[in-house]
Amino acid sequence: MTVSLPLVFVLGLFAWGAVKFLGVRTWVVVLIAVFGFWLSHTFMAPAIESGTRSGVDVINGSHD
């Protein structure tokens, strides 16, 4: 069975769990999200995308 969830939804669940159960402050979650958006517009974006795709391929078990 294959389940397809948007990455933003999954990250939102992790953020909600961190705030609810780990006591992480909401402003820290917002700061990390804003930093992530900023980082995606730098020269590091291709490396981040490549690493993310490789991680997803490992989890899904698909290899080229």
Jmol script that loads the backbone (N, CA, C; Angstrom):
load data "model"
ATOM      1  N   MET A   1       0.857  -1.177   0.000  1.00  0.00           N
ATOM      2  CA  MET A   1       0.000   0.000   0.000  1.00  0.00           C
ATOM      3  C   MET A   1       0.902   1.240   0.000  1.00  0.00           C
ATOM      4  N   THR A   2       0.588   2.166  -0.859  1.00  0.00           N
ATOM      5  CA  THR A   2       1.349   3.405  -0.958  1.00  0.00           C
ATOM      6  C   THR A   2       0.490   4.565  -0.467  1.00  0.00           C
ATOM      7  N   VAL A   3       1.036   5.331   0.442  1.00  0.00           N
ATOM      8  CA  VAL A   3       0.353   6.511   0.960  1.00  0.00           C
ATOM      9  C   VAL A   3       1.157   7.725   0.541  1.00  0.00           C
ATOM     10  N   SER A   4       0.473   8.709   0.000  1.00  0.00           N
ATOM     11  CA  SER A   4       1.148   9.912  -0.468  1.00  0.00           C
ATOM     12  C   SER A   4       0.712  11.098   0.388  1.00  0.00           C
ATOM     13  N   LEU A   5       1.673  11.673   1.119  1.00  0.00           N
ATOM     14  CA  LEU A   5       1.388  12.835   1.953  1.00  0.00           C
ATOM     15  C   LEU A   5       2.308  13.974   1.546  1.00  0.00           C
ATOM     16  N   PRO A   6       1.792  15.183   1.514  1.00  0.00           N
ATOM     17  CA  PRO A   6       2.671  16.321   1.232  1.00  0.00           C
ATOM     18  C   PRO A   6       3.690  16.502   2.363  1.00  0.00           C
ATOM     19  N   LEU A   7       4.904  16.886   1.988  1.00  0.00           N
ATOM     20  CA  LEU A   7       5.964  17.073   2.974  1.00  0.00           C
ATOM     21  C   LEU A   7       5.594  18.137   4.004  1.00  0.00           C
ATOM     22  N   VAL A   8       4.891  19.171   3.568  1.00  0.00           N
ATOM     23  CA  VAL A   8       4.501  20.238   4.487  1.00  0.00           C
ATOM     24  C   VAL A   8       3.569  19.688   5.573  1.00  0.00           C
ATOM     25  N   PHE A   9       2.690  18.774   5.207  1.00  0.00           N
ATOM     26  CA  PHE A   9       1.781  18.164   6.185  1.00  0.00           C
ATOM     27  C   PHE A   9       2.565  17.348   7.213  1.00  0.00           C
ATOM     28  N   VAL A  10       3.502  16.567   6.744  1.00  0.00           N
ATOM     29  CA  VAL A  10       4.315  15.739   7.647  1.00  0.00           C
ATOM     30  C   VAL A  10       5.143  16.612   8.579  1.00  0.00           C
ATOM     31  N   LEU A  11       5.773  17.647   8.031  1.00  0.00           N
ATOM     32  CA  LEU A  11       6.553  18.559   8.869  1.00  0.00           C
ATOM     33  C   LEU A  11       5.670  19.297   9.861  1.00  0.00           C
ATOM     34  N   GLY A  12       4.465  19.636   9.438  1.00  0.00           N
ATOM     35  CA  GLY A  12       3.513  20.272  10.354  1.00  0.00           C
ATOM     36  C   GLY A  12       3.153  19.365  11.515  1.00  0.00           C
ATOM     37  N   LEU A  13       2.990  18.076  11.246  1.00  0.00           N
ATOM     38  CA  LEU A  13       2.710  17.118  12.325  1.00  0.00           C
ATOM     39  C   LEU A  13       3.886  17.018  13.294  1.00  0.00           C
ATOM     40  N   PHE A  14       5.097  16.990  12.751  1.00  0.00           N
ATOM     41  CA  PHE A  14       6.279  16.960  13.620  1.00  0.00           C
ATOM     42  C   PHE A  14       6.368  18.228  14.467  1.00  0.00           C
ATOM     43  N   ALA A  15       6.091  19.367  13.864  1.00  0.00           N
ATOM     44  CA  ALA A  15       6.145  20.634  14.604  1.00  0.00           C
ATOM     45  C   ALA A  15       5.085  20.663  15.685  1.00  0.00           C
ATOM     46  N   TRP A  16       3.878  20.219  15.359  1.00  0.00           N
ATOM     47  CA  TRP A  16       2.797  20.185  16.358  1.00  0.00           C
ATOM     48  C   TRP A  16       3.177  19.258  17.512  1.00  0.00           C
ATOM     49  N   GLY A  17       3.729  18.082  17.190  1.00  0.00           N
ATOM     50  CA  GLY A  17       4.145  17.148  18.233  1.00  0.00           C
ATOM     51  C   GLY A  17       5.259  17.713  19.097  1.00  0.00           C
ATOM     52  N   ALA A  18       6.189  18.433  18.477  1.00  0.00           N
ATOM     53  CA  ALA A  18       7.285  19.029  19.248  1.00  0.00           C
ATOM     54  C   ALA A  18       6.763  20.087  20.208  1.00  0.00           C
ATOM     55  N   VAL A  19       5.809  20.899  19.753  1.00  0.00           N
ATOM     56  CA  VAL A  19       5.245  21.935  20.624  1.00  0.00           C
ATOM     57  C   VAL A  19       4.401  21.301  21.719  1.00  0.00           C
ATOM     58  N   LYS A  20       3.590  20.319  21.345  1.00  0.00           N
ATOM     59  CA  LYS A  20       2.647  19.716  22.296  1.00  0.00           C
ATOM     60  C   LYS A  20       3.338  18.822  23.331  1.00  0.00           C
ATOM     61  N   PHE A  21       4.248  17.948  22.869  1.00  0.00           N
ATOM     62  CA  PHE A  21       4.781  16.925  23.757  1.00  0.00           C
ATOM     63  C   PHE A  21       6.207  17.185  24.256  1.00  0.00           C
ATOM     64  N   LEU A  22       6.988  17.928  23.501  1.00  0.00           N
ATOM     65  CA  LEU A  22       8.374  18.163  23.903  1.00  0.00           C
ATOM     66  C   LEU A  22       8.583  19.532  24.540  1.00  0.00           C
ATOM     67  N   GLY A  23       7.569  20.366  24.501  1.00  0.00           N
ATOM     68  CA  GLY A  23       7.672  21.679  25.118  1.00  0.00           C
ATOM     69  C   GLY A  23       8.471  22.688  24.320  1.00  0.00           C
ATOM     70  N   VAL A  24       8.617  22.451  23.031  1.00  0.00           N
ATOM     71  CA  VAL A  24       9.329  23.405  22.179  1.00  0.00           C
ATOM     72  C   VAL A  24       8.455  24.649  22.027  1.00  0.00           C
ATOM     73  N   ARG A  25       9.065  25.797  22.130  1.00  0.00           N
ATOM     74  CA  ARG A  25       8.311  27.045  22.002  1.00  0.00           C
ATOM     75  C   ARG A  25       7.863  27.258  20.565  1.00  0.00           C
ATOM     76  N   THR A  26       6.706  27.866  20.390  1.00  0.00           N
ATOM     77  CA  THR A  26       6.166  28.114  19.056  1.00  0.00           C
ATOM     78  C   THR A  26       7.082  29.034  18.258  1.00  0.00           C
ATOM     79  N   TRP A  27       7.687  30.017  18.903  1.00  0.00           N
ATOM     80  CA  TRP A  27       8.550  30.939  18.173  1.00  0.00           C
ATOM     81  C   TRP A  27       9.780  30.232  17.616  1.00  0.00           C
ATOM     82  N   VAL A  28      10.238  29.160  18.273  1.00  0.00           N
ATOM     83  CA  VAL A  28      11.372  28.399  17.765  1.00  0.00           C
ATOM     84  C   VAL A  28      10.979  27.669  16.476  1.00  0.00           C
ATOM     85  N   VAL A  29       9.780  27.099  16.465  1.00  0.00           N
ATOM     86  CA  VAL A  29       9.285  26.414  15.264  1.00  0.00           C
ATOM     87  C   VAL A  29       9.155  27.405  14.114  1.00  0.00           C
ATOM     88  N   VAL A  30       8.621  28.584  14.392  1.00  0.00           N
ATOM     89  CA  VAL A  30       8.472  29.609  13.351  1.00  0.00           C
ATOM     90  C   VAL A  30       9.841  30.060  12.856  1.00  0.00           C
ATOM     91  N   LEU A  31      10.782  30.253  13.757  1.00  0.00           N
ATOM     92  CA  LEU A  31      12.129  30.667  13.381  1.00  0.00           C
ATOM     93  C   LEU A  31      12.802  29.629  12.487  1.00  0.00           C
ATOM     94  N   ILE A  32      12.654  28.356  12.818  1.00  0.00           N
ATOM     95  CA  ILE A  32      13.242  27.291  12.004  1.00  0.00           C
ATOM     96  C   ILE A  32      12.595  27.267  10.619  1.00  0.00           C
ATOM     97  N   ALA A  33      11.277  27.451  10.551  1.00  0.00           N
ATOM     98  CA  ALA A  33      10.587  27.471   9.257  1.00  0.00           C
ATOM     99  C   ALA A  33      11.054  28.643   8.401  1.00  0.00           C
ATOM    100  N   VAL A  34      11.154  29.823   8.999  1.00  0.00           N
ATOM    101  CA  VAL A  34      11.605  31.002   8.251  1.00  0.00           C
ATOM    102  C   VAL A  34      13.048  30.801   7.777  1.00  0.00           C
ATOM    103  N   PHE A  35      13.900  30.257   8.627  1.00  0.00           N
ATOM    104  CA  PHE A  35      15.282  29.992   8.237  1.00  0.00           C
ATOM    105  C   PHE A  35      15.341  28.980   7.086  1.00  0.00           C
ATOM    106  N   GLY A  36      14.460  27.995   7.120  1.00  0.00           N
ATOM    107  CA  GLY A  36      14.415  27.004   6.044  1.00  0.00           C
ATOM    108  C   GLY A  36      14.036  27.631   4.713  1.00  0.00           C
ATOM    109  N   PHE A  37      13.043  28.524   4.723  1.00  0.00           N
ATOM    110  CA  PHE A  37      12.667  29.213   3.490  1.00  0.00           C
ATOM    111  C   PHE A  37      13.805  30.090   2.992  1.00  0.00           C
ATOM    112  N   TRP A  38      14.496  30.752   3.899  1.00  0.00           N
ATOM    113  CA  TRP A  38      15.635  31.583   3.504  1.00  0.00           C
ATOM    114  C   TRP A  38      16.742  30.712   2.912  1.00  0.00           C
ATOM    115  N   LEU A  39      17.020  29.589   3.553  1.00  0.00           N
ATOM    116  CA  LEU A  39      18.077  28.695   3.096  1.00  0.00           C
ATOM    117  C   LEU A  39      17.768  28.120   1.717  1.00  0.00           C
ATOM    118  N   SER A  40      16.502  27.932   1.406  1.00  0.00           N
ATOM    119  CA  SER A  40      16.132  27.361   0.106  1.00  0.00           C
ATOM    120  C   SER A  40      16.402  28.326  -1.044  1.00  0.00           C
ATOM    121  N   HIS A  41      16.670  29.584  -0.752  1.00  0.00           N
ATOM    122  CA  HIS A  41      16.956  30.570  -1.790  1.00  0.00           C
ATOM    123  C   HIS A  41      18.444  30.914  -1.864  1.00  0.00           C
ATOM    124  N   THR A  42      19.287  30.069  -1.272  1.00  0.00           N
ATOM    125  CA  THR A  42      20.728  30.293  -1.310  1.00  0.00           C
ATOM    126  C   THR A  42      21.381  29.291  -2.249  1.00  0.00           C
ATOM    127  N   PHE A  43      22.689  29.336  -2.335  1.00  0.00           N
ATOM    128  CA  PHE A  43      23.435  28.405  -3.176  1.00  0.00           C
ATOM    129  C   PHE A  43      23.347  26.967  -2.668  1.00  0.00           C
ATOM    130  N   MET A  44      22.863  26.763  -1.443  1.00  0.00           N
ATOM    131  CA  MET A  44      22.753  25.427  -0.866  1.00  0.00           C
ATOM    132  C   MET A  44      21.515  24.665  -1.356  1.00  0.00           C
ATOM    133  N   ALA A  45      20.608  25.327  -2.042  1.00  0.00           N
ATOM    134  CA  ALA A  45      19.346  24.716  -2.455  1.00  0.00           C
ATOM    135  C   ALA A  45      19.534  23.437  -3.278  1.00  0.00           C
ATOM    136  N   PRO A  46      20.411  23.414  -4.285  1.00  0.00           N
ATOM    137  CA  PRO A  46      20.568  22.162  -5.046  1.00  0.00           C
ATOM    138  C   PRO A  46      21.062  20.985  -4.184  1.00  0.00           C
ATOM    139  N   ALA A  47      21.961  21.261  -3.252  1.00  0.00           N
ATOM    140  CA  ALA A  47      22.458  20.196  -2.378  1.00  0.00           C
ATOM    141  C   ALA A  47      21.361  19.703  -1.443  1.00  0.00           C
ATOM    142  N   ILE A  48      20.545  20.610  -0.952  1.00  0.00           N
ATOM    143  CA  ILE A  48      19.441  20.234  -0.069  1.00  0.00           C
ATOM    144  C   ILE A  48      18.428  19.392  -0.830  1.00  0.00           C
ATOM    145  N   GLU A  49      18.102  19.805  -2.056  1.00  0.00           N
ATOM    146  CA  GLU A  49      17.138  19.048  -2.857  1.00  0.00           C
ATOM    147  C   GLU A  49      17.666  17.659  -3.187  1.00  0.00           C
ATOM    148  N   SER A  50      18.941  17.574  -3.561  1.00  0.00           N
ATOM    149  CA  SER A  50      19.542  16.281  -3.876  1.00  0.00           C
ATOM    150  C   SER A  50      19.526  15.358  -2.663  1.00  0.00           C
ATOM    151  N   GLY A  51      19.880  15.899  -1.501  1.00  0.00           N
ATOM    152  CA  GLY A  51      19.869  15.095  -0.278  1.00  0.00           C
ATOM    153  C   GLY A  51      18.478  14.644   0.116  1.00  0.00           C
ATOM    154  N   THR A  52      17.506  15.519  -0.080  1.00  0.00           N
ATOM    155  CA  THR A  52      16.122  15.170   0.241  1.00  0.00           C
ATOM    156  C   THR A  52      15.624  14.070  -0.681  1.00  0.00           C
ATOM    157  N   ARG A  53      15.909  14.201  -1.976  1.00  0.00           N
ATOM    158  CA  ARG A  53      15.486  13.176  -2.942  1.00  0.00           C
ATOM    159  C   ARG A  53      16.161  11.835  -2.644  1.00  0.00           C
ATOM    160  N   SER A  54      17.430  11.864  -2.284  1.00  0.00           N
ATOM    161  CA  SER A  54      18.140  10.622  -1.947  1.00  0.00           C
ATOM    162  C   SER A  54      17.523   9.976  -0.713  1.00  0.00           C
ATOM    163  N   GLY A  55      17.200  10.770   0.281  1.00  0.00           N
ATOM    164  CA  GLY A  55      16.560  10.244   1.485  1.00  0.00           C
ATOM    165  C   GLY A  55      15.209   9.629   1.211  1.00  0.00           C
ATOM    166  N   VAL A  56      14.422  10.283   0.361  1.00  0.00           N
ATOM    167  CA  VAL A  56      13.110   9.746   0.005  1.00  0.00           C
ATOM    168  C   VAL A  56      13.264   8.436  -0.765  1.00  0.00           C
ATOM    169  N   ASP A  57      14.242   8.377  -1.667  1.00  0.00           N
ATOM    170  CA  ASP A  57      14.488   7.141  -2.417  1.00  0.00           C
ATOM    171  C   ASP A  57      14.889   6.000  -1.483  1.00  0.00           C
ATOM    172  N   VAL A  58      15.698   6.296  -0.479  1.00  0.00           N
ATOM    173  CA  VAL A  58      16.106   5.258   0.481  1.00  0.00           C
ATOM    174  C   VAL A  58      14.900   4.759   1.266  1.00  0.00           C
ATOM    175  N   ILE A  59      14.061   5.677   1.704  1.00  0.00           N
ATOM    176  CA  ILE A  59      12.875   5.283   2.485  1.00  0.00           C
ATOM    177  C   ILE A  59      11.895   4.497   1.625  1.00  0.00           C
ATOM    178  N   ASN A  60      11.711   4.930   0.380  1.00  0.00           N
ATOM    179  CA  ASN A  60      10.775   4.241  -0.508  1.00  0.00           C
ATOM    180  C   ASN A  60      11.351   2.940  -1.067  1.00  0.00           C
ATOM    181  N   GLY A  61      12.648   2.756  -0.954  1.00  0.00           N
ATOM    182  CA  GLY A  61      13.270   1.539  -1.442  1.00  0.00           C
ATOM    183  C   GLY A  61      13.492   1.534  -2.938  1.00  0.00           C
ATOM    184  N   SER A  62      13.408   2.669  -3.594  1.00  0.00           N
ATOM    185  CA  SER A  62      13.646   2.713  -5.037  1.00  0.00           C
ATOM    186  C   SER A  62      15.075   3.152  -5.302  1.00  0.00           C
ATOM    187  N   HIS A  63      15.742   2.447  -6.178  1.00  0.00           N
ATOM    188  CA  HIS A  63      17.133   2.747  -6.520  1.00  0.00           C
ATOM    189  C   HIS A  63      17.246   2.870  -8.021  1.00  0.00           C
ATOM    190  N   ASP A  64      18.115   3.779  -8.470  1.00  0.00           N
ATOM    191  CA  ASP A  64      18.323   3.963  -9.915  1.00  0.00           C
ATOM    192  C   ASP A  64      19.303   2.975 -10.465  1.00  0.00           C
TER     193      ASP A  64
END
end "model"
wireframe off; spacefill off
backbone 0.3
color backbone group
